[in-house]
Amino acid sequence: MPKMKTKKSAAKRYSFTGSGKVKYKKQNLRHILTKKSAKRKRHLRHAGILSKDNTAAIKKTLLPYG
């Protein structure tokens, strides 16, 4: 059985925490920032955690060795 390939696009977008949760950078913080409130931009800076059902899909298909 050959090794499974990691989806490189997913590897650039997601990473794993020590406890096995999937971490990602939130969207909407790249441009057109003037109309967004400071509170909204501050909350977008922090990493998001995927839900459990999406975590299983990421681990199984996109990042098999994560």
Stockholm file with secondary structure:
# STOCKHOLM 1.0

chainA/1-66         MPKMKTKKSAAKRYSFTGSGKVKYKKQNLRHILTKKSAKRKRHLRHAGILSKDNTAAIKKTLLPYG
#=GR chainA/1-66 SS CCCCCCCHHHHHHEEECTTSCEEECCSSCSSCCTTSCHHHHHHHHSCEECCHHHHHHIIIIICTTC
#=GC SS_cons        CCCCCCCHHHHHHEEECTTSCEEECCSSCSSCCTTSCHHHHHHHHSCEECCHHHHHHIIIIICTTC
//
